[in-house]
Amino acid sequence: MGSILVYHSISTPAEPMPGDIDISPARFEQQLEWLARTKRVVRLDETLNKVQRRAIAITFDDGYRDNLTVALPLLEKFNLPMTLFVVAGFVDSDGYLSEEELSELSKHPLITIGGHGLWHRHFDRLTLDDARFELTESKRLLEETTRKPVDLMAWPYGECTPQVEQLAGESGYRAAWSVWKGTNGTFSRWRVPLGRNDNLPRFIAKASGVYGLTEARLHRFQERRRKSSRATSEPEQSTQLGALDASLSRPEF
């Protein structure tokens, strides 16, 4: 069983990045060495083929500059491909890839560029019009910079809904990836997140695919419990509000 791995920043900041999404270059190199020695790592779009479902694919989210300066030389060392999902609106911002650097990366034989929204917003909180604009405008900007089709994308925060999944297809994307959200279908394929706390044993468990299935089931169970809890509390809140309304003399409240 394979896994789609998702990284963010290969760096050693003094303080952990939000979500502990930073991984040291030494740890990243150790992980790549293990992958090159024991697994079959393919380009992300190859995993859309059922024959390649057991393979590993490497992805990066957001478009940090260290993806070029630190991650790429290590990927070259082991000849491993990766897909970089870029937040189009972050290009040329401090700490992120410049337009020139993104163009350079897009020409590299190991790199595929994908979309990650225009401003890294929660797609499950957007109106459909706003979601459509994020999808189409980010695609347009990235294609303008790379001079290549951008037809793969990843949902910021892994958040998606059936409605925005459908929009992704209508906006010209071939497939999209979440983390644990969605149905694991064409436009919400699951990925396994990695961070600074993933030592080699944890990494091996995650890359094996077993961890991914277990974690996905856990997240979906927790989501069902949250929805059930909200559904239970809403009638209670309605009853309390009704009693409050009845006790007030001013009906506008």
C-alpha positions in Angstrom: 0.0 0.0 0.0 1.3 3.4 -0.9 1.0 7.0 0.5 0.9 10.5 -0.9 3.3 12.4 1.4 2.9 16.1 2.1 5.6 18.4 3.2 5.7 22.2 3.7 9.1 23.7 4.7 12.5 22.1 4.9 14.1 24.3 7.5 15.3 24.7 11.1 13.5 27.7 12.5 14.3 28.7 16.1 10.6 28.3 16.9 8.4 25.6 15.4 6.2 26.9 12.5 2.5 26.8 13.1 1.3 23.2 13.0 5.0 21.9 13.3 5.2 21.8 9.5 8.9 22.4 9.4 11.3 19.5 8.9 15.1 19.8 9.2 17.2 19.1 6.1 19.0 16.3 7.9 15.7 14.5 8.7 14.3 15.1 5.2 17.5 13.6 3.7 17.2 10.6 6.0 13.6 10.1 4.8 14.5 10.4 1.2 17.3 8.0 1.5 14.9 5.4 3.0 12.4 6.0 0.3 15.0 5.7 -2.5 16.3 2.4 -1.0 13.0 0.7 -0.1 10.1 2.2 -2.1 9.0 3.0 -5.6 8.5 6.8 -5.8 6.5 8.1 -8.8 5.2 11.4 -10.0 1.9 12.4 -8.4 -0.1 12.2 -11.5 1.0 8.6 -12.0 -0.9 7.6 -8.8 -4.1 8.4 -10.7 -3.5 5.2 -12.5 -4.8 2.2 -10.5 -1.6 0.3 -11.4 0.4 2.8 -9.4 -1.8 2.9 -6.3 0.9 1.2 -4.2 3.6 3.7 -5.1 4.7 6.7 -3.1 4.4 10.3 -4.2 6.0 13.3 -2.7 4.1 16.7 -2.5 4.9 20.1 -1.0 2.3 22.7 -0.1 2.4 26.5 -0.2 5.5 27.3 -2.1 8.2 28.2 0.5 11.5 29.3 -1.0 13.4 26.5 0.8 11.6 24.1 -1.5 14.0 25.4 -4.2 17.1 26.1 -2.1 17.0 23.1 0.3 14.5 20.4 -0.8 15.4 20.4 -4.5 19.1 19.5 -4.1 18.2 16.6 -1.9 15.5 15.4 -4.3 18.1 15.6 -7.1 20.6 13.6 -5.0 18.1 10.7 -4.8 16.5 11.4 -8.2 13.0 11.6 -6.6 10.1 13.6 -8.2 7.8 15.9 -6.3 4.7 18.0 -7.0 4.7 21.5 -5.5 1.3 23.0 -4.8 1.7 26.8 -4.9 -0.4 29.5 -3.3 -0.5 31.8 -6.3 -1.1 35.0 -4.2 2.0 34.2 -2.0 4.4 34.3 -5.0 7.0 37.1 -4.5 6.2 37.4 -0.8 8.9 37.1 1.9 9.9 33.5 2.5 8.1 32.3 -0.6 9.2 31.6 -4.2 9.6 34.6 -6.5 8.0 34.5 -9.9 11.4 33.9 -11.5 12.2 31.1 -9.1 8.8 29.5 -9.7 9.4 29.7 -13.4 12.8 28.1 -13.0 11.4 25.3 -10.8 8.6 24.5 -13.3 11.2 23.6 -15.9 13.0 21.1 -13.7 12.4 17.4 -14.8 11.6 16.3 -11.3 9.1 19.0 -10.5 5.4 19.4 -11.3 3.6 22.6 -10.3 0.0 22.4 -9.0 -2.4 24.9 -7.5 -3.1 25.6 -3.8 -5.7 28.4 -4.1 -5.1 32.1 -4.5 -4.8 33.1 -0.9 -4.8 29.8 1.1 -8.4 30.2 2.3 -10.7 27.6 3.8 -12.7 26.4 0.8 -15.4 24.9 3.0 -16.2 28.5 4.2 -16.3 30.3 0.9 -19.3 31.1 -1.3 -19.3 29.1 -4.5 -18.6 32.3 -6.4 -15.5 33.0 -4.3 -14.4 29.4 -4.5 -14.7 29.5 -8.3 -12.6 32.7 -8.5 -9.9 31.2 -6.2 -9.7 28.1 -8.4 -9.7 29.8 -11.8 -7.6 32.8 -10.9 -4.8 30.8 -9.2 -4.7 28.4 -12.1 -4.5 31.4 -14.6 -1.7 33.1 -12.6 0.4 29.9 -12.2 0.0 28.9 -15.9 1.0 32.5 -16.9 4.2 32.1 -14.8 5.1 28.6 -15.7 3.9 28.5 -19.3 2.6 25.0 -18.6 -0.8 23.6 -17.8 -1.7 23.5 -14.1 -4.3 20.8 -13.7 -3.6 19.3 -10.3 -4.4 21.1 -7.0 -4.5 20.6 -3.2 -7.0 22.1 -0.9 -5.6 24.5 1.7 -6.0 23.1 5.2 -7.2 19.9 3.4 -10.7 21.5 3.5 -13.3 20.7 0.8 -16.9 20.0 0.2 -18.8 18.1 -2.5 -19.7 21.4 -4.1 -16.1 22.7 -4.3 -14.9 19.3 -5.5 -17.3 19.6 -8.4 -16.1 23.2 -9.0 -12.5 22.0 -9.2 -13.4 19.7 -12.1 -15.4 22.5 -13.8 -12.5 24.8 -13.4 -10.2 22.6 -15.4 -8.4 20.6 -12.8 -7.8 16.9 -13.4 -7.6 15.9 -9.8 -7.3 17.4 -6.3 -5.9 16.3 -3.0 -7.0 17.0 0.6 -5.6 15.5 3.7 -8.2 13.4 5.5 -11.3 15.3 4.3 -13.7 14.4 1.5 -14.4 11.0 0.0 -10.9 10.1 -1.2 -12.3 10.4 -4.7 -10.9 12.2 -7.8 -11.1 15.6 -6.2 -10.4 14.9 -2.5 -7.6 12.3 -2.5 -6.1 11.7 0.9 -2.5 12.6 1.7 -0.3 11.9 4.8 1.1 15.0 6.5 4.6 15.1 7.8 6.2 17.5 10.3 9.1 18.1 12.7 8.0 15.4 15.1 8.2 12.6 12.5 11.4 10.7 13.3 12.3 7.7 11.0 10.1 5.1 12.7 7.1 7.4 12.5 8.0 8.3 8.9 8.2 4.6 7.9 4.8 4.0 9.5 3.3 6.9 7.6 4.9 6.0 4.3 3.7 2.4 4.6 0.1 3.3 4.0 -1.2 1.6 7.1 -0.9 4.8 9.2 -2.8 6.7 6.5 -5.8 4.4 6.6 -5.9 4.3 10.4 -5.6 8.1 10.7 -8.2 8.7 8.0 -10.7 6.5 9.8 -9.9 8.3 13.1 -10.5 11.7 11.6 -13.7 10.7 10.0 -14.9 9.1 13.2 -14.1 12.4 15.1 -15.9 14.4 12.4 -19.0 12.3 12.8 -18.9 12.8 16.6 -18.6 16.5 16.2 -21.6 16.7 13.8 -23.6 14.5 16.2 -22.7 16.7 19.1 -23.7 19.8 17.2 -27.0 18.3 16.2 -27.7 17.3 19.8 -26.8 20.8 21.2 -28.9 22.8 18.7 -32.3 21.7 20.0 -31.1 22.5 23.5 -30.0 25.9 22.4 -33.3 26.5 20.6 -35.2 25.6 23.8 -33.1 27.9 25.9 -33.5 30.8 23.4 -37.2 30.2 23.3 -37.4 30.5 27.1 -35.3 33.7 26.9 -37.5 35.2 24.2 -40.6 34.5 26.3 -39.1 36.3 29.3 -38.2 39.4 27.5 -40.6 42.3 27.1 -39.0 43.6 23.9 -39.8 41.3 20.9 -37.0 42.6 18.8 -34.6 40.7 20.9 
